């Protein structure tokens, strides 16, 4: 695969959008914690045990942590599929499934919606498994 083909891979575009999603998670977590504990806490060294305890700040922190658990797998799989020259098909569908589920997951988690949120998480895992299947089969 030459450089031009690799640069045109839809997986690289999805990787770029996944970074936007990561930055959104970090920003949301920071905003909710700052709104609860104040800008002095945010600007300070955070040495003490003072952590956000509110529902939304806690949920945004947990949603971010959950995202970061599967994010390295997505990055590795997307890069592997791009390098393998898999321009579409099942691998791309799996990547989009992961991305869409991870986006939907945020408001569900912040709203405290049970079961549906878990099903959406399972959908994101299925997306990763589909991507993996394309690589190994």
Beta strands, then each sheet from edge to edge (+ up, - down):
end
